[in-house]
Amino acid sequence: MGDRRPPLRGIRVLDLTRLLPGDFATWVLADLGADVIKVEDTAGGDYMRWMPPMVGENSAMYWSLNRGKRCIKLDLKQADGREVFFRLLDDADCLVEGFRPGVMARLGLGYEDLKKRKPDIIYCAITGYGQDGPYQQRAGHDLLYNSLAGLQGVTGTADGELAIPGFQIADLGAGGMGGALAIVSALLRRERDPEHPGGFLDVSMFDGVAAFIAPHMARHLAGGSEIGPGRMQLNGRYPCYRLYRAGDGRWMALAALEPKFWKAFCELVDRPGLLERQFDEDGTADEVAAIIASRTRAEWELVLQHADVMMEPVNDLGEASRDPQMVARGLQIEVPGAIPQPAPVVRLEDGFHADTRVAEYGADTDAVLVEAGYTLEQVAGLREAGVI
């Protein structure tokens, strides 16, 4: 990485999370230069390590979100394990965990416990429903947070069929990116405001999804009646903003929402009679569907190549990985002997400089404990006792 100094170099993060939300949050921090120490239990570690398909010793999903982190094994249920953790805390800036509210406190490792030893610690708790409210102790997954917050109820087709989104909006967007943003904000506040050196960050995936749908909730609260799957401005209500099948059955996306782009589409297909029917809900979509079905996807791609029209093919994952824009932007980082990794979320002015190493389960335990002041003999004793 030469003399380049990443934005978070010198920041140490203790990561106690498992699965997508926490892995995504600390992946962003690691790519920004933070020293992320992933603390896994001694009974198998992060569940995502062993979800097939595998890339070497780890799953492909784990491989994609855990580069640049150091990994240790530690049993926090043992007193000696908690003592090791406190030693690691002394040099840490931030802790991230994803347990239900109260779990860390019962171990003696809650925020109130940790700030007594480390007053400036930034403690980020990523949970499904937050630290209070009637749902705080409910178990949950992405689909449930999306459902209760209202997102799932408007995702689907105009005939009323609902469809699960193609990626985990609550996990990755609300919990993962929301957690990373909260941590970076707290670090900036600590730098600027000496009266707030640390603090507790309550990151709720339910809350995040509620924020994502704020514009649509506002329309509803203002009296909007056409709220539902396939009935909203940007989910299929209008013929100018829909998914259509090409003649070979492949999907095309038309997003000609602005009048100038709808005009460009009408001119491209030589149908001036459609120009005044951009938002017509009575039969216009069927006419547009017939037009798009008159050519295959490949034929449309040729027609659209030099046309400034808001219409693109719907790529599957394989096509997306080979898309010219994906390639030109370097969004897949080649790793010798393994599948590519996704590029960092944040693109700095001099490009990407991701550390592509993905640590095996417990690979950095000895090195991290020696840094914390343990001798090799003490480390061996901890291992013999099952603490690490």
C-alpha positions as CSV (number, residue, x, y, z in Angstrom):
1,M,0.0,0.0,0.0
2,G,3.1,2.2,-0.1
3,D,2.9,5.5,1.8
4,R,-0.8,5.7,1.4
5,R,-2.7,6.2,4.7
6,P,-6.2,4.8,4.7
7,P,-8.8,6.9,6.5
8,L,-9.2,4.5,9.5
9,R,-5.6,3.4,9.9
10,G,-4.8,3.3,13.6
11,I,-8.4,2.5,14.6
12,R,-8.8,-0.9,16.2
13,V,-12.2,-2.7,16.1
14,L,-13.2,-5.7,18.2
15,D,-15.8,-7.6,16.1
16,L,-18.0,-10.1,18.0
17,T,-20.6,-10.4,15.3
18,R,-21.7,-13.3,13.1
19,L,-23.5,-13.6,9.8
20,L,-24.3,-10.8,7.3
21,P,-25.0,-7.5,9.2
22,G,-21.9,-7.4,11.4
23,D,-19.6,-9.0,8.8
24,F,-20.7,-6.3,6.3
25,A,-20.2,-3.5,8.8
26,T,-16.7,-4.5,9.8
27,W,-15.8,-5.4,6.1
28,V,-16.4,-1.7,5.3
29,L,-14.3,-0.6,8.2
30,A,-11.5,-3.0,7.3
31,D,-11.4,-1.7,3.7
32,L,-11.1,1.8,5.1
33,G,-7.9,0.7,7.0
34,A,-9.2,-0.3,10.5
35,D,-7.5,-3.1,12.3
36,V,-10.5,-5.4,12.7
37,I,-10.0,-8.3,15.1
38,K,-12.8,-10.8,14.6
39,V,-13.4,-12.5,17.9
40,E,-15.1,-15.9,17.4
41,D,-16.2,-18.5,19.9
42,T,-14.3,-21.8,20.3
43,A,-17.3,-23.9,19.2
44,G,-17.1,-23.3,15.5
45,G,-17.0,-19.5,15.0
46,D,-19.1,-17.4,12.6
47,Y,-21.9,-19.5,11.2
48,M,-21.3,-18.1,7.8
49,R,-17.9,-19.8,7.6
50,W,-19.5,-23.2,6.7
51,M,-22.4,-22.2,4.5
52,P,-21.9,-23.8,1.1
53,P,-20.5,-23.4,-1.5
54,M,-17.0,-23.4,0.0
55,V,-13.9,-21.5,-1.1
56,G,-11.1,-23.5,0.5
57,E,-11.8,-23.7,4.2
58,N,-14.5,-21.0,4.2
59,S,-17.8,-20.4,2.5
60,A,-18.0,-18.1,-0.6
61,M,-20.2,-15.7,1.4
62,Y,-17.7,-15.6,4.2
63,W,-14.9,-15.1,1.7
64,S,-16.7,-12.0,0.2
65,L,-17.1,-10.1,3.5
66,N,-14.2,-10.9,5.8
67,R,-11.0,-9.9,4.0
68,G,-8.5,-7.8,5.8
69,K,-9.6,-8.9,9.3
70,R,-7.6,-10.8,11.9
71,C,-9.3,-13.7,13.5
72,I,-9.0,-15.1,17.0
73,K,-10.8,-17.8,19.0
74,L,-11.9,-16.9,22.5
75,D,-14.4,-18.4,25.0
76,L,-16.0,-15.5,26.6
77,K,-18.0,-17.7,29.0
78,Q,-14.8,-18.5,30.9
79,A,-13.4,-16.0,33.4
80,D,-10.0,-16.2,31.8
81,G,-11.5,-15.6,28.4
82,R,-13.2,-12.4,29.6
83,E,-9.9,-11.3,31.1
84,V,-8.2,-11.8,27.7
85,F,-11.0,-9.7,26.2
86,F,-10.5,-6.9,28.7
87,R,-6.8,-6.9,27.8
88,L,-7.8,-6.5,24.1
89,L,-10.2,-3.8,25.0
90,D,-7.5,-1.6,26.4
91,D,-6.1,-0.9,22.9
92,A,-9.4,-0.9,21.1
93,D,-11.4,2.1,19.8
94,C,-14.6,0.3,19.0
95,L,-16.6,-2.9,19.7
96,V,-19.3,-4.3,17.5
97,E,-21.7,-7.1,18.6
98,G,-24.9,-8.5,17.2
99,F,-26.5,-10.4,20.2
100,R,-29.9,-9.8,21.5
101,P,-30.2,-7.0,24.1
102,G,-28.8,-8.1,27.5
103,V,-26.6,-11.0,26.3
104,M,-23.3,-9.1,26.7
105,A,-24.4,-7.6,30.0
106,R,-25.1,-11.1,31.4
107,L,-21.5,-12.0,30.5
108,G,-20.2,-8.9,32.4
109,L,-19.3,-7.3,29.0
110,G,-22.1,-4.9,28.4
111,Y,-21.5,-1.2,27.6
112,E,-21.8,-0.2,31.3
113,D,-19.2,-2.8,32.2
114,L,-16.8,-1.9,29.5
115,K,-16.8,1.8,29.8
116,K,-15.7,1.6,33.4
117,R,-12.4,0.1,32.1
118,K,-12.4,2.0,28.8
119,P,-14.4,5.2,29.0
120,D,-13.8,6.2,25.4
121,I,-14.9,2.9,23.9
122,I,-17.5,3.2,21.1
123,Y,-19.9,0.3,21.5
124,C,-22.0,-0.6,18.5
125,A,-24.9,-3.1,19.1
126,I,-26.5,-4.3,15.9
127,T,-29.9,-5.9,16.6
128,G,-33.1,-6.8,14.9
129,Y,-35.5,-4.4,16.7
130,G,-33.3,-2.2,18.9
131,Q,-32.6,-2.0,22.6
132,D,-36.2,-1.2,23.7
133,G,-39.8,-1.6,22.5
134,P,-42.1,-4.7,22.6
135,Y,-40.0,-6.6,20.0
136,Q,-36.6,-6.1,21.5
137,Q,-36.2,-9.8,22.6
138,R,-37.7,-11.3,19.4
139,A,-35.6,-13.5,17.2
140,G,-35.6,-12.3,13.6
141,H,-34.2,-12.5,10.2
142,D,-34.1,-10.1,7.2
143,L,-37.4,-11.2,5.8
144,L,-39.2,-10.5,9.2
145,Y,-37.7,-7.0,9.7
146,N,-38.7,-6.1,6.1
147,S,-42.2,-7.5,6.7
148,L,-42.9,-5.7,9.9
149,A,-41.4,-2.4,8.7
150,G,-43.7,-2.3,5.6
151,L,-41.2,-3.0,2.9
152,Q,-42.2,-6.5,2.1
153,G,-45.9,-5.5,1.8
154,V,-45.2,-3.3,-1.2
155,T,-42.7,-5.6,-3.0
156,G,-44.3,-7.8,-5.6
157,T,-46.5,-7.7,-8.7
158,A,-49.7,-5.8,-9.5
159,D,-51.8,-8.9,-9.1
160,G,-51.0,-8.9,-5.4
161,E,-48.4,-11.6,-5.3
162,L,-45.5,-10.7,-3.0
163,A,-41.9,-11.4,-3.8
164,I,-38.9,-11.6,-1.5
165,P,-36.2,-9.1,-2.5
166,G,-33.2,-10.5,-4.2
167,F,-30.8,-9.3,-1.5
168,Q,-31.0,-8.8,2.3
169,I,-32.0,-5.2,2.6
170,A,-32.3,-5.2,6.4
171,D,-29.1,-7.2,7.0
172,L,-26.8,-5.5,4.5
173,G,-28.3,-2.0,4.2
174,A,-29.8,-1.3,7.6
175,G,-27.6,-3.4,9.8
176,G,-24.3,-3.6,7.8
177,M,-24.0,-0.2,6.2
178,G,-26.0,1.5,8.9
179,G,-23.6,0.0,11.5
180,A,-20.6,1.2,9.6
181,L,-22.0,4.7,9.2
182,A,-22.8,4.9,12.9
183,I,-19.3,3.9,13.9
184,V,-17.6,6.3,11.5
185,S,-19.9,9.1,12.8
186,A,-19.0,8.2,16.4
187,L,-15.3,8.2,15.6
188,L,-15.6,11.6,14.0
189,R,-17.6,13.0,17.0
190,R,-14.9,11.6,19.4
191,E,-12.3,13.5,17.4
192,R,-14.2,16.8,17.4
193,D,-16.0,16.7,20.8
194,P,-13.8,15.9,23.8
195,E,-17.0,15.7,26.0
196,H,-18.1,12.6,24.0
197,P,-15.1,10.4,23.7
198,G,-17.2,7.2,23.4
199,G,-20.7,6.1,23.5
200,F,-23.4,3.4,22.8
201,L,-24.7,3.0,19.3
202,D,-28.1,1.3,19.1
203,V,-28.3,0.1,15.4
204,S,-31.7,-1.6,14.7
205,M,-32.3,-3.3,11.3
206,F,-36.1,-2.7,11.8
207,D,-35.3,1.0,12.2
208,G,-33.1,1.1,9.1
209,V,-35.8,-0.4,6.9
210,A,-38.3,2.1,8.3
211,A,-35.9,4.8,7.2
212,F,-35.5,3.3,3.7
213,I,-39.2,3.4,3.0
214,A,-39.7,6.9,4.5
215,P,-40.7,8.6,1.2
216,H,-43.4,5.9,0.6
217,M,-44.6,6.1,4.2
218,A,-44.9,9.9,3.7
219,R,-47.1,9.4,0.7
220,H,-49.3,7.0,2.6
221,L,-49.6,9.4,5.6
222,A,-50.4,12.2,3.2
223,G,-53.4,10.3,1.9
224,G,-51.9,8.3,-0.9
225,S,-54.3,5.5,-1.7
226,E,-52.4,3.5,-4.3
227,I,-49.9,1.8,-2.0
228,G,-49.0,-1.8,-2.5
229,P,-47.1,-4.2,-4.7
230,G,-47.1,-3.1,-8.3
231,R,-49.3,0.0,-7.5
232,M,-46.7,2.6,-6.6
233,Q,-44.9,5.1,-8.7
234,L,-41.7,3.2,-8.8
235,N,-42.8,-0.4,-8.4
236,G,-44.9,-1.0,-11.5
237,R,-47.9,1.3,-11.5
238,Y,-47.0,3.2,-14.6
239,P,-46.1,1.8,-18.1
240,C,-43.0,4.0,-18.3
241,Y,-41.4,2.3,-15.2
242,R,-41.8,-1.4,-15.4
243,L,-40.2,-4.7,-16.2
244,Y,-41.1,-6.3,-19.6
245,R,-40.2,-9.5,-21.3
246,A,-38.4,-9.4,-24.6
247,G,-39.2,-11.8,-27.5
248,D,-37.0,-14.5,-26.2
249,G,-38.5,-14.4,-22.7
250,R,-35.6,-12.4,-21.2
251,W,-36.5,-9.4,-19.1
252,M,-35.9,-5.7,-20.0
253,A,-36.2,-2.8,-17.5
254,L,-37.8,0.4,-18.7
255,A,-37.3,3.4,-16.4
256,A,-38.4,6.3,-18.6
257,L,-39.9,8.3,-15.7
258,E,-38.9,11.8,-16.9
259,P,-40.9,13.0,-19.9
260,K,-37.8,13.5,-22.0
261,F,-36.8,9.9,-21.6
262,W,-40.4,8.7,-22.3
263,K,-40.3,10.8,-25.5
264,A,-37.0,9.3,-26.4
265,F,-38.5,5.8,-26.0
266,C,-41.5,6.6,-28.1
267,E,-39.3,8.0,-30.8
268,L,-37.0,4.9,-30.7
269,V,-39.9,2.6,-31.2
270,D,-41.7,5.0,-33.6
271,R,-44.9,5.2,-31.6
272,P,-45.8,8.9,-31.3
273,G,-49.3,7.9,-30.1
274,L,-47.9,6.8,-26.8
275,L,-46.3,10.1,-26.0
276,E,-49.3,11.5,-24.0
277,R,-50.0,8.1,-22.3
278,Q,-46.9,7.9,-20.1
279,F,-48.9,7.5,-16.9
280,D,-51.9,5.9,-18.4
281,E,-52.9,2.9,-16.4
282,D,-55.5,1.6,-18.8
283,G,-54.0,-0.6,-21.5
284,T,-50.8,1.3,-22.3
285,A,-48.6,-1.2,-20.5
286,D,-50.0,-4.0,-22.7
287,E,-49.0,-2.0,-25.8
288,V,-45.5,-1.4,-24.5
289,A,-45.2,-5.1,-23.6
290,A,-46.1,-6.0,-27.2
291,I,-43.5,-3.6,-28.5
292,I,-40.7,-4.9,-26.3
293,A,-41.7,-8.5,-27.1
294,S,-41.1,-7.8,-30.7
295,R,-37.4,-8.1,-30.3
296,T,-35.1,-10.4,-28.4
297,R,-32.9,-9.1,-25.6
298,A,-29.8,-9.2,-27.9
299,E,-31.6,-7.2,-30.5
300,W,-32.7,-4.6,-28.0
301,E,-29.1,-4.3,-26.8
302,L,-28.0,-3.5,-30.3
303,V,-30.8,-1.0,-30.8
304,L,-30.1,0.7,-27.4
305,Q,-26.3,0.8,-27.9
306,H,-26.3,4.4,-29.1
307,A,-29.7,5.6,-27.9
308,D,-30.1,7.8,-24.8
309,V,-33.2,5.8,-23.6
310,M,-33.8,4.7,-20.1
311,M,-34.0,1.0,-20.9
312,E,-31.5,-1.8,-20.0
313,P,-31.4,-5.6,-19.9
314,V,-32.0,-7.4,-16.6
315,N,-28.7,-9.2,-15.9
316,D,-28.5,-12.5,-14.0
317,L,-25.6,-12.8,-11.6
318,G,-23.3,-14.3,-14.2
319,E,-24.1,-11.6,-16.7
320,A,-23.6,-8.9,-14.1
321,S,-20.2,-10.3,-13.2
322,R,-19.1,-9.9,-16.9
323,D,-20.9,-6.6,-17.5
324,P,-18.6,-4.1,-19.3
325,Q,-19.3,-1.5,-16.6
326,M,-18.5,-4.0,-13.8
327,V,-15.2,-4.8,-15.6
328,A,-14.3,-1.2,-16.4
329,R,-14.9,-0.1,-12.8
330,G,-12.8,-3.0,-11.3
331,L,-15.7,-4.2,-9.1
332,Q,-14.3,-7.7,-8.9
333,I,-10.9,-8.0,-7.3
334,E,-8.9,-10.9,-8.6
335,V,-7.4,-13.1,-5.9
336,P,-4.8,-15.7,-6.9
337,G,-6.1,-19.3,-6.5
338,A,-9.6,-18.3,-5.4
339,I,-12.8,-16.6,-6.7
340,P,-12.8,-12.8,-7.0
341,Q,-13.8,-10.6,-4.1
342,P,-16.1,-7.6,-4.4
343,A,-14.5,-4.2,-4.5
344,P,-14.7,-1.9,-1.5
345,V,-17.9,0.0,-1.0
346,V,-16.0,3.3,-0.6
347,R,-13.9,4.3,-3.6
348,L,-11.0,6.6,-2.5
349,E,-9.4,9.1,-4.9
350,D,-6.5,6.8,-5.6
351,G,-8.6,3.7,-6.1
352,F,-9.0,0.5,-4.2
353,H,-6.4,-0.9,-1.9
354,A,-8.1,-3.8,-0.2
355,D,-6.2,-6.4,1.8
356,T,-7.6,-9.5,0.2
357,R,-6.3,-11.9,2.9
358,V,-9.2,-13.9,4.5
359,A,-8.0,-15.4,7.8
360,E,-8.7,-19.0,8.7
361,Y,-10.6,-19.7,11.9
362,G,-8.4,-18.6,14.9
363,A,-5.4,-17.9,12.6
364,D,-4.3,-14.8,14.4
365,T,-5.0,-15.8,18.0
366,D,-1.3,-16.1,19.1
367,A,-0.1,-12.9,17.4
368,V,-3.0,-10.8,18.8
369,L,-2.5,-12.1,22.3
370,V,1.3,-11.5,22.2
371,E,0.5,-7.9,21.1
372,A,-1.7,-7.7,24.2
373,G,1.2,-8.6,26.4
374,Y,0.8,-12.4,26.8
375,T,3.9,-14.6,26.6
376,L,3.9,-17.6,24.3
377,E,3.9,-19.8,27.4
378,Q,0.8,-18.0,28.7
379,V,-0.9,-18.4,25.3
380,A,-0.1,-22.1,25.3
381,G,-1.7,-22.4,28.8
382,L,-4.8,-20.6,27.6
383,R,-5.1,-23.0,24.7
384,E,-4.7,-26.0,26.9
385,A,-7.4,-24.7,29.2
386,G,-9.8,-24.3,26.2
387,V,-10.0,-20.5,26.6
388,I,-8.6,-19.9,23.0
